[in-house]
Amino acid sequence: MGNISNFNVNKIDMRLSNVDYWDLYLANGDFSIVPKDTILSGSCLAVHYDFNNLNIYSTLSPYTIEYTEQYGYFTSGVIYSLTTWNEAVNTGYTLSTIGLTGIDNGLVGFTSIGDLSNTALVDALTGSTLFIPSGDTRLQLNIVTGYTGNFIYPLTIVNDFNAVGDYARLCGGFYQGYYKLDGNSYQVLPNRVPKSWTAELWIRKTSADNCTGNTGTILNDIYTGNTGFFLYFGTRAENKFWNVFEGLNTGTTSGCTSGATEWCTVPKETDVSFVDDNGNIINLSPPPTEYTVTDNKFLMYSRAKSGHTVCDFTADTITIATTNEVVTDDRNPFLVYSRASAGGSGCGSCGGSHPAGETVCSFSGFTSPQLELDRDVDLIDNALGFRIKYDGSIGYRKLVMTKECISGVTVSACSIEESYSASGVVTDDQWHMISIRFVANTTLGECELEWKPARKGKLMFYVDGRLRFVVEDFDEFIARRLVEHSSKQVAVPYNISLGGGTQGLIESMTFDGQDQMDMGSCLDENFAGTFIGDISQFRFYICDMNYCDITNNFKQERERYGLI
């Protein structure tokens, strides 16, 4: 019999094995752990694109655009979600002002070769109508294009007969589309969710060497700090009609000549107006008013001057318009002026030199209507993008507005908030499943989602089923409309970009072409960038996916992507 003291030690040893399964899960009690052998789907899955599934390339498009003059018009490439949101609404719509904004990202196309009067541009702006037949509630994304000639947007579908199947190769191009239209009931995705959402993508980051066929400038070449955007939510552009724009050739009243301006048109922007669906006459140039959109849940209205009474209450948002004036000079409100000219008396002698610069005779008032809108107000918490940087780190960028004091005047300025993981979590030339999950700190009911303020929560980034980066106290993102007439912002807010950020107004066209005051805006300076690499699938979930769900999805598909 041996010495028992030789065994007077703890011989219990335990470790977790993940060869075929996890031995142990720790749950917090709010969900049951049930082994799965399929991808999570059902009502939770609101969007799904698989580039190896021919159904996303359906040629039977329910969305058509009628163009009154056929000057080289063409339809952009389109992909359609394989699944739909079970609460989506599409009762059929005809939108006759799509041309005002649709040409900016290629939804409406035109060419004007040899057209000195730019008739094609005018027809595209004023003669394009978007028809959406009722019933189809798939999210539609279009290939982004531009017409200034300054950028190219290469995107090809690679026919791969291996396990991965076909996928989209992005070499500067990306997809973009709207899920909600302001001013009517069309909506194919929720703008808020009760608790959580998850975006899931199968992507492969590559180098620019895979895009050697590019023969032009892509967004990344100019906006080098914006490279790597693969997903974006929010408004795709600012309000392009925030100011008065008539181009350089403002005196032209008849046919344009080649010596005028490159985009000379008749009529000018200030000459154009239209009637909206409610019978209101809308001018393209901004009116001398300031619009406030409010959720008035307490039936509190201002006096009749505001144009709204208790009778107007419909439980929806209302828009209140007030005159927006700006001081145009420093005239003395107390009518204390310098003398009239020497040797004269009264207003008959107002000519000549006056030390103070003004006399009673010249006073005509203090203010004048301001024909500009604050376009930056549309961007506050209305732009959120996700990036993979050159070093393989992953994270987010969102647009915030700050206040600055310039020459004693407080002005708004855009700035960015961003945060990224450690480098190397995403490797080059390898397929990865990227999962971005937001979980709010509180759960809201259907009614509360309409009026409760944005919540705090956690933003989590998973790579191949493993949590790699967490952002605490992240503000819930809630996309919203522009502060502008609905007819002048068709398909601009409530956008999703897949494979890139957004263009802003860098490809914007209006009467007389591009307004140079639209260049260098907040969105194109901070979000005009694209992902260089490949995308195979994109899913968007609107339920609270837990760690087990994300891990299971990865395990179900990793063999397809060579990640055994």
Buried (B, 14 or more C-beta within 10 A) or exposed (E): EEEEEEEEEEEEEEEEEEEEEEEEEEEEEEEEEEEBEEBBEEEBBBBBBBBBEEEBEBEEEBBEBEBEBEBBBEBBBBBBBBBBBEBBEBEEBEBBBBBBBBBBBBBBBBBBEEBEBBBBBBBBBBBBBBBBBEEBBBBBBBBBBBBEEEBBBBBEBEEBEEEBBBBBBBBBBBBBBBBBBBBBEBBBBBBBBBBBBBBBBBBBBBEBEBBEEEEEEBBBBBBEEBBBBBBBBBBBBBBBBBBBBBBBBEEBEEEBEEEBBBBBBBBBBBEBEBEBBEEEEBBBBBBBEBBEEEEBEEEEBEEEEBBBEEEEBEEEEBBBBEEBEEEEEEBEEEEEBBEBBEEEEEEEBBEEEBEEEBBEBEBEEEEEEBBBBBBBBBBEBBBBBBBBBEEBBBBBBBBBBEEEEEEEEEEBEBEBEEBBBEEEBBEEEEBBBBBBBBBBEEEBEEEEBBEEEEBEBBBBBBBBBBBBBEBEEBBBBBBBBBBBBBBBBBBBBBBBBBBBBBBBBBBBBBBBBBBEBBEEBBBBBBBBBBBBBBBBBBBBBBBBBBBBBBBBBBBBBBEBBEBE
